[in-house]
Amino acid sequence: MSILKKIFYILIQSTWGILQTLAGAVMFLVLIRRRHYFYRCCIITEWHRGESASLGLFVFLSDSLDAQRKEDVMIHEYGHTIQSLMLGVLYLPIIGVPSMIWCMTPYFQRKRIRKNISYYSFYPERWADRLGKKVTGKAPGSR
């Protein structure tokens, strides 16, 4: 990725995507002692939660993933960062909140299990996978 693209990415996330980037920065500071590294243009922070999350420039990745699954989840979460670039301040109500409800609500957790519904079939997740694949040139593994 060229330096100009990286600068553009950071600039847009820090202006148009300011709400989620600020929330991500706060979480980053809370988790400052955790492992951090860069993936393309975003900052990855590994945490002890089972799920992963994307907030603007920041991706919070479960530290319990094996190497292949970690790469798949980074591609997916990077797709969410592209959604943030596209939607800006609308990212949280259009993607973030519905995604969090889909992931964390016991009702939807049970429904996915009972009806054998893929987590990635819900629109924010399906779209994030497509964007992650397109931007990185890598496809997340089969689910």
C-alpha positions in Angstrom: 0.0 0.0 0.0 1.4 3.4 -1.0 2.3 6.0 1.6 -0.3 8.4 0.0 -3.1 5.8 0.4 -2.1 5.3 4.1 -2.1 9.0 4.7 -5.5 9.3 3.0 -6.9 6.4 5.0 -5.7 7.9 8.4 -7.0 11.4 7.4 -10.4 10.2 6.5 -10.7 7.9 9.5 -9.7 10.9 11.7 -12.2 13.3 10.2 -15.2 11.7 8.5 -14.9 8.6 10.8 -14.1 10.6 13.9 -16.8 9.2 16.2 -15.7 5.5 15.9 -12.0 6.5 15.7 -12.3 8.4 19.0 -14.1 5.5 20.6 -11.4 3.2 19.3 -8.7 5.5 20.6 -10.2 5.4 24.1 -10.4 1.6 24.0 -6.8 1.5 22.7 -5.6 3.6 25.7 -7.6 1.4 28.1 -5.8 -1.6 26.6 -2.4 0.1 26.2 -0.5 -2.8 27.9 -1.9 -5.4 25.4 -0.1 -6.4 22.3 -0.4 -3.9 19.4 0.7 -4.0 15.8 -0.3 -2.6 12.4 -2.3 -4.4 9.7 -2.3 -2.4 6.5 -3.4 1.0 7.8 -5.1 0.1 11.1 -3.8 -0.5 14.6 -4.6 -4.0 15.9 -4.9 -4.6 19.6 -5.2 -8.1 20.9 -7.6 -8.5 23.9 -8.9 -11.3 26.1 -12.5 -11.1 24.7 -13.8 -13.9 22.4 -15.1 -11.5 19.8 -13.3 -8.9 17.7 -14.4 -5.4 16.9 -13.5 -2.5 14.6 -13.7 1.2 15.4 -12.2 3.5 12.8 -8.4 3.2 12.8 -8.5 0.6 15.5 -9.3 -3.1 15.4 -9.6 -5.2 18.6 -8.8 -8.8 17.9 -9.4 -11.8 20.1 -6.1 -13.2 21.4 -7.4 -16.7 21.5 -7.4 -17.2 17.7 -5.0 -19.5 15.9 -2.8 -18.1 13.1 -5.2 -18.9 10.2 -8.3 -17.7 12.0 -6.5 -14.5 13.1 -5.7 -13.7 9.4 -9.3 -14.4 8.4 -10.7 -12.2 11.2 -8.2 -9.4 10.4 -9.4 -9.4 6.7 -13.0 -9.3 7.9 -12.4 -6.5 10.5 -10.4 -4.5 7.9 -13.5 -4.7 5.8 -15.3 -3.0 8.6 -12.7 -0.2 8.6 -13.5 0.3 4.9 -17.1 0.6 5.8 -16.1 3.3 8.3 -14.3 5.2 5.5 -17.4 5.0 3.3 -20.1 5.8 5.9 -18.2 8.1 8.2 -20.3 9.3 11.1 -23.1 7.0 9.9 -20.9 3.9 10.5 -22.0 3.3 14.1 -25.8 3.4 13.6 -25.7 1.5 10.2 -22.9 -1.0 10.9 -21.6 -0.9 14.5 -24.8 -1.1 16.6 -26.6 -3.7 14.4 -23.4 -5.8 14.3 -23.0 -5.6 18.0 -26.6 -6.6 18.6 -26.3 -9.5 16.1 -23.1 -10.7 17.8 -23.8 -10.2 21.5 -27.6 -10.6 22.0 -28.4 -14.0 23.4 -31.6 -14.2 21.3 -29.6 -13.9 18.0 -26.9 -16.2 19.3 -29.5 -18.9 20.0 -31.2 -18.3 16.7 -28.0 -18.6 14.7 -27.3 -21.9 16.5 -30.9 -23.3 16.3 -31.3 -22.4 12.6 -27.7 -23.0 11.6 -27.3 -19.4 10.4 -23.9 -18.1 9.6 -22.8 -15.1 11.7 -21.5 -13.7 8.4 -24.9 -13.9 6.7 -26.0 -10.6 8.3 -25.5 -7.6 6.0 -22.8 -5.7 7.9 -20.7 -8.9 8.2 -21.3 -10.1 4.7 -20.4 -6.6 3.4 -17.2 -6.5 5.6 -16.1 -9.8 4.2 -16.6 -8.7 0.6 -14.7 -5.4 1.2 -11.9 -7.0 3.1 -11.4 -9.5 0.3 -11.5 -6.8 -2.4 -9.1 -4.4 -0.6 -6.6 -7.0 0.7 -6.8 -9.3 -2.3 -7.2 -12.2 0.2 -10.4 -14.1 0.9 -11.3 -15.0 4.5 -11.3 -18.8 4.9 -14.4 -20.9 4.6 -16.9 -20.5 7.4 
